[in-house]
Amino acid sequence: MLDAPETIDRDSYEPAYAQLVRLLKQQISTGQFRPGDQLPSEAAICSNYGVSPMTVRRAINMLLDQGLITTIKGRGT
């Protein structure tokens, strides 16, 4: 399950999606998510970080663009 070692800082000048990208990258780099692991659902990420589904989608799309994650239709991210 997704631990939330940090939270999204609403007072930061850094947008919420960018903070979420940074947090997920950190979890990938520390081995919390390894190659082949499935990321938590969009709803779980929304709940854990208190962000909207659009924010999660934008962060996921940025990670996809960077080649850090992949999606498989019908199986998840």
Secondary structure as a PSIPRED ss2 file (coil, helix, strand):
# PSIPRED VFORMAT (PSIPRED V4.0)

   1 M C   1.000  0.000  0.000
   2 L C   1.000  0.000  0.000
   3 D C   1.000  0.000  0.000
   4 A C   1.000  0.000  0.000
   5 P C   1.000  0.000  0.000
   6 E C   1.000  0.000  0.000
   7 T C   1.000  0.000  0.000
   8 I C   1.000  0.000  0.000
   9 D C   1.000  0.000  0.000
  10 R C   1.000  0.000  0.000
  11 D C   1.000  0.000  0.000
  12 S C   1.000  0.000  0.000
  13 Y C   1.000  0.000  0.000
  14 E C   1.000  0.000  0.000
  15 P C   1.000  0.000  0.000
  16 A H   0.000  1.000  0.000
  17 Y H   0.000  1.000  0.000
  18 A H   0.000  1.000  0.000
  19 Q H   0.000  1.000  0.000
  20 L H   0.000  1.000  0.000
  21 V H   0.000  1.000  0.000
  22 R H   0.000  1.000  0.000
  23 L H   0.000  1.000  0.000
  24 L H   0.000  1.000  0.000
  25 K H   0.000  1.000  0.000
  26 Q H   0.000  1.000  0.000
  27 Q H   0.000  1.000  0.000
  28 I H   0.000  1.000  0.000
  29 S H   0.000  1.000  0.000
  30 T C   1.000  0.000  0.000
  31 G C   1.000  0.000  0.000
  32 Q C   1.000  0.000  0.000
  33 F C   1.000  0.000  0.000
  34 R C   1.000  0.000  0.000
  35 P C   1.000  0.000  0.000
  36 G C   1.000  0.000  0.000
  37 D C   1.000  0.000  0.000
  38 Q C   1.000  0.000  0.000
  39 L C   1.000  0.000  0.000
  40 P C   1.000  0.000  0.000
  41 S C   1.000  0.000  0.000
  42 E H   0.000  1.000  0.000
  43 A H   0.000  1.000  0.000
  44 A H   0.000  1.000  0.000
  45 I H   0.000  1.000  0.000
  46 C H   0.000  1.000  0.000
  47 S H   0.000  1.000  0.000
  48 N H   0.000  1.000  0.000
  49 Y H   0.000  1.000  0.000
  50 G C   1.000  0.000  0.000
  51 V C   1.000  0.000  0.000
  52 S C   1.000  0.000  0.000
  53 P H   0.000  1.000  0.000
  54 M H   0.000  1.000  0.000
  55 T H   0.000  1.000  0.000
  56 V H   0.000  1.000  0.000
  57 R H   0.000  1.000  0.000
  58 R H   0.000  1.000  0.000
  59 A H   0.000  1.000  0.000
  60 I H   0.000  1.000  0.000
  61 N H   0.000  1.000  0.000
  62 M H   0.000  1.000  0.000
  63 L H   0.000  1.000  0.000
  64 L H   0.000  1.000  0.000
  65 D H   0.000  1.000  0.000
  66 Q C   1.000  0.000  0.000
  67 G C   1.000  0.000  0.000
  68 L C   1.000  0.000  0.000
  69 I C   1.000  0.000  0.000
  70 T C   1.000  0.000  0.000
  71 T C   1.000  0.000  0.000
  72 I E   0.000  0.000  1.000
  73 K C   1.000  0.000  0.000
  74 G C   1.000  0.000  0.000
  75 R C   1.000  0.000  0.000
  76 G E   0.000  0.000  1.000
  77 T C   1.000  0.000  0.000
